[in-house]
Amino acid sequence: MKTFDHVVIGSGIAGLTYALKVAASGATVAIVTKKSRADSNTAWAQGGIACVTSSEDSVALHVKDTLIAGDGLCHEEVVRTIISEGPERIAELVGLGMHFDERTSPDGHREPDLGREGGHSKRRILHAKDATGLEIEKTLLAAVAAHPSITVLENRIAVDLITTGKLGYAMQDACVGLYVLDEASGTVETIRTDVTVLATGGCGRVYLYTTNPDIATGDGVAMAWRAGATVANMEFMQFHPTCLYHPKTKSFLITEAVRGEGGILTDARGRRFMEKYDQRLELAPRDVVARAIDAEMKRTGSPCVYLDISHKPADFLRERFPMIHDKCLELGIDITREAIPVVPAAHYQCGGVKTDLNGETSLRGLYAVGEVACTGLHGANRLASNSLLEALVMAHRASVKACRNHHRQGIEIQLPEWRPGKVSDVDEMVVIYHNWDEIRRLMWDYVGIVRTDKRLQRAATRLRNLQNEIQEFYWNFRITADLLELRNLATAASLIVDCAISRKESRGLHYTLDYPGHDDAKFHHDTVIRRI
């Protein structure tokens, strides 16, 4: 049995930041990551970090923009705290070696080259070309590698959290460790800790079309749910309006910054259409733009729409969006001369494991930071580029609270080793792959950008049957990473559907034809659920 003061599950911006913070206090830390340490949602983030750094901007304006995007469900204290503390956290990141793009001001000084994205009233997006997340990941990983108190356990996928309730201790239920599958050996390791931090990202792979990497299978929220932690607002899945539409690629995001720099959405005949849907045009919040594109595709029967920024100077485009330019050119699309074919795709989980302002969940000893958490910042719809800011600030706040109030148990806790029982190797992987594909297709068809009660009920019925099949498979065969991800994917999908069924109104990212308007009298609150 391995023992650490803190165990962080996930190696993105939130998990790495937390690990560095607590390790600085002398604690021992393990980072559990199911692939290599560089594989994370953070590394895929193109746009940047929204933060007030300009004299033309203010915390009040950023708060206002966030509240508007969140469509009535943001927790204002949380919004104000995270946005106010953002500049200090950014300064720390820069201190570690992170370089954001700069420009020369009219008076000859160097200053941040701020971008603008949908829903923002000012330019406030700090970025590193169109690969901001990747540069942040490199910076944090370098710092982690230099710290002797941090152990990174790669190619290990968390199986389940271990709680005192499951062990039969007569005390307040608490998370005291976890089981972890070593993919190389196929063995399950037991890890003892009094502080477990979920930093696993979201569940974007629950949908057929997504901007997320393959690792985004909802592991954290599924494990927390099984352990008894409270979950909230899972109906609010954000669909990014512009994912590259091309048969030779998948999951390639065209950052919102392209629209922020003047990109125009058109139909197949080159006609601009956003004026029919919102006066903010292409810079409307993501839920508005995604629904507009979905409506245009259904109206015209076209498989995609087009994002055109070819009217901008070619040198500017190559300098500002080098990754997008090179990827599109590789596929035969020259963004300096022609429009980019795009479609909406599942992008960001706005709900998750419910936490307070210090990242604490309802289960003692368990924290959640980053996309896996529901802090109250995003409400019913995330404002673009607020996610990396939230991850930085909440990882810091969680680290301070965890170090100040370390959850040492009053008695010695002994964890049982993993006992697989009489199981055999998986005989037919086709069962796993078929169920995986079925979940993603039914979620796209029935629980997508536009929903109805009938579609949601169909999804719920089929998901219940699938979960029973998967659970039977789980108990009868030796566990693998694919099986664990399938199990978590099915749980995340069911949480989304259950939350969506309970919200009988349209708000933010949850839009249903059966209840097209707000109902503030009944639903002006979070959707909070807990396993009975």
FENDAKA-V157079 format. One record per pair of residues at least 24 apart in sequence whose ideal C-beta (glycine too) atoms are under 6 Angstrom apart, sorted by the first residue. I is the first residue (numbers start at 1). J is the second residue. If there is no record, write none. Layout:
# FENDAKA-V157079
i: (I,I)
j: (J,J)
This chain:
# FENDAKA-V157079
i: (1,1,2,3,4,4,4,6,7,7,7,8,8,9,9,9,10,10,11,11,12,12,12,12,13,13,13,13,14,14,14,14,14,15,16,16,17,17,18,18,18,18,19,20,21,22,22,23,23,23,25,28,29,30,30,31,32,32,32,32,33,34,35,36,37,37,39,41,41,42,42,43,43,43,44,44,45,45,46,46,46,47,47,47,47,48,48,48,48,48,49,49,49,49,50,50,50,50,50,51,51,51,51,53,57,57,59,59,61,61,65,65,65,65,66,69,69,69,69,70,70,70,71,71,71,71,73,73,74,75,78,78,78,78,79,82,82,82,85,86,89,89,89,96,96,97,98,100,100,101,101,115,115,116,117,117,117,117,117,118,118,118,118,118,118,119,119,119,125,129,130,130,130,130,131,155,155,156,156,157,157,157,160,161,161,162,163,172,174,174,175,175,175,176,177,179,183,188,190,190,192,194,194,194,195,195,195,196,197,198,198,199,199,200,201,202,202,203,203,204,206,206,206,206,207,207,207,207,208,208,208,209,210,210,210,211,211,211,211,211,211,217,217,217,218,218,218,219,220,221,221,221,221,222,222,222,224,225,227,228,229,229,229,229,230,230,230,231,231,231,232,232,232,232,232,233,233,233,233,234,234,234,234,235,235,235,235,236,236,236,236,236,236,237,238,238,238,238,238,238,239,239,239,239,239,240,240,241,241,241,241,241,242,242,243,243,245,245,245,245,246,248,254,254,256,258,262,263,263,264,265,265,266,266,267,267,267,268,285,287,287,287,290,290,291,293,294,294,304,304,306,306,307,307,308,310,310,310,348,350,350,358,358,358,359,359,365,367,369,369,369,380,380,381,381,423,423,425,426,432,432,432,435,435,436,439,439,439,443,447,450,451,452,452,453,456,456,456,459,460,463,463,466,499,502,503)
j: (190,192,191,192,28,30,193,195,191,193,196,197,199,158,198,200,199,200,37,40,40,41,42,201,42,136,388,391,199,369,370,391,395,199,140,144,392,395,197,395,398,399,150,143,399,399,403,147,149,150,403,149,150,151,153,152,153,156,158,180,154,157,215,154,152,154,215,201,216,133,137,133,134,137,133,213,132,133,130,253,255,255,256,257,385,125,126,127,132,385,126,385,388,389,124,125,385,386,389,86,90,126,389,112,122,124,83,84,121,122,119,120,121,383,383,119,285,381,383,379,380,381,380,381,507,508,379,380,379,376,357,375,376,377,377,377,390,393,393,389,392,393,396,139,143,139,139,126,128,127,128,257,260,260,256,257,260,384,385,256,283,284,285,286,384,285,383,384,385,322,255,321,323,324,323,183,184,180,182,181,481,484,223,223,227,415,227,364,364,365,363,365,366,413,415,418,481,418,415,417,415,365,407,408,365,402,407,366,367,368,372,369,370,372,371,349,371,349,492,346,443,489,492,493,346,440,443,444,440,441,444,345,251,345,346,240,243,251,253,345,347,485,488,489,488,489,492,488,372,352,353,372,492,488,491,492,353,531,363,531,353,361,362,363,354,362,530,353,495,529,351,354,374,526,528,351,374,526,527,351,495,496,499,499,500,503,510,350,351,380,508,509,510,346,286,347,348,350,382,509,290,344,346,347,449,345,347,286,289,290,293,344,307,342,343,345,304,341,342,343,331,331,340,342,384,309,312,307,309,308,305,307,306,308,296,300,305,302,381,381,508,509,344,449,449,344,344,449,341,343,339,341,340,342,339,336,337,338,382,378,382,397,398,401,394,398,407,398,394,395,398,507,508,508,509,477,478,478,477,482,483,486,466,486,486,489,490,493,493,497,511,512,513,514,514,497,500,501,497,497,493,494,490,527,527,527)
